[in-house]
Amino acid sequence: MAGNKTISAQLDEILGEYAEENRQLLDDSISKASKQCKRDIVAKSPDGPKGYKRGWTVRNKKTKHGVEAIVCNKDHPGLTHLLEKSHVVKNKYGTYGRTSPGHGQIVHIEPAAEQAEKYLMELLTSGQ
């Protein structure tokens, strides 16, 4: 019996393999969803100032828990918030309020993020 594994060791091995398979599925699904999110944001981004639309990128980062994907605009990181939300309008006499929806406010990030979340859940539940 010295060459045989104990039931506990066999279960640990099986569960370890299962966890690794699921981690790989999760990592692949996160990568697919983040790329889809980037495509959706680019499609709805304004052509705007100095290549705002072309600045979108996906940064994948390995962590001890798996992959973390960040979709960001590498060229104009501060402009994303100003376009997504409204912003203060200034003139030479000071400020006079915020931009109204539709004028200076272009919602393009939040819907793409919500869609990516749904897509990620579909990928995980289908096992692709």
N, C-alpha and C positions, 0 to 999 in steps of 0.2 A: 503493500500500500504506500510505500515511500514515494513512488513515481506518480501516484494519482493526486489530483488537486482536490481540495476540500470543496464542498458545496458552496461555501462562502466565497472562496477564491474564484470559482467558476461564475457565480452570480456577479461578482465585482467585474470580471472580465466582460461578461455579456452586457452589463449596464454601462460600462465604459465605452464599448463599441457603439451602443445605441446613442449615448450622449454625444459622441463624436459625429455620428451621422446627422443627428439633429442640429448640432452646432454648424456643420457645413451647410445644411439646408437653410438655416437662419442667416448665415453670412451671405450666401448666394442671393437669397431673397431680399435682404437689405440692400445689396449692391444693385440688383435689378430695379427695385423701387426708387432708389435715390437717382438712378440714371433717368428713369421715367419722370420723376419730379423735376429734374433739370430741364428735360425736353419741354415739359408743360410750362415751366416758368419762362423759358426762352421764347416759346410760341406766343405768350401773352405779354411779354415785356415790351415797353415802348422802345422805339429806335433811339430815342433820346440822346443825351449828351455823351460825346466822346466814347462811343462803343459800349454803352451800358449793357446792351443786349448780348454782346459777345463776351462779356466778362464772367458769365456764370460758369461755375465749375463744381465738381464733386470731389470732396476730400474724404478718402477712406482711411480710417485710423484703427489699427489693431489695439484692442484693450484686453485685459485679462478675462473679460466676459465675452469677447467676440469682436465683431466689427462694428465700428461707429461711423456712420456716413453723415457728412455735413455738406449741404448744398449752399454755396455762398457766391457772392459776386466779388471776385478778387480785385477787380479794377476800381469799383465804386461801392465799397461796403457801407458807407454812411448814407448813400443815396437811396438804398433799398427801403429803409424805414421812412424816409421822406416821401417817396412815391407811394408806398403801400398805405401809409397813414397820412393824414393831412399835416400841414406844417404852417408855421407862422409866416405871414406875409409882411414884409418890411418895405418902407419907402424912406425918403430922406427926412420925413418928420417923425419917424418912429414906426411902431407896429400898428396895424389896423386889423387884427383878427387872424383867423385861420382860413386856409383854402377850403372851398366848399367841395363836397363830393362831385367828382366829374371834372373838377378844375384843379389840376395838380395832384389829384389822388387817383392812382391807377392800381387797383387791387389785382395783383397777379401772383403773389407768393402764397398767401393763405389758401386760396382754392387749390393750388397745385399741391401744397402740403397735405391737405385733407384727402385729395385724390390719391396721393402716394401712400397714405396710411391705409386707405381702403384696399389699394392694390397689394400692399404688403400682406394684409390679412388674407386676401384671396390666395396669394402665393403660398402662404403658410398652411392654410386649411386644405388646399388642393395637393400639397406635398411636392410642388414642382420646384 
